Amino acid sequence: MEGVKRTGEGLPVTQHQLNMTNRNLLGVDGVVNMASYDNEKVILETSAGVLEIKGEKLHIQQLNLEQGKVVLDGEITALAYSSENAGKRSRNFFSKLVK
């Protein structure tokens, strides 16, 4: 299959794509892992890097890592990408709390 990437577990990863409707419904394709989730922030590992989604009253409508898809709703206020992996981001966050 040309153009299909695979994760370390051998699962296919779809092309990374975002589809947002009215800043309150977001579909994300190409998701490899969900690193963390609460009602104000969602961190996803995608085939294009780590995606941090910030907002209010965030709610996961659909999570299907086999298909690499996540759909969430709520008031979305920010989307930010990072090239570092989500595990490293989590460690950095906790190390700042300990200091």
Buried (B, 14 or more C-beta within 10 A) or exposed (E): EEEEBEBEEEEEBBEBBBEEEEEBBBBBBBBBBBBEBEEBEBBBBBBBBBBBBBBEEBEEEEBEBEBBBBBBBBEBEEBEEEEEBBEEBEEEEEEEEEE
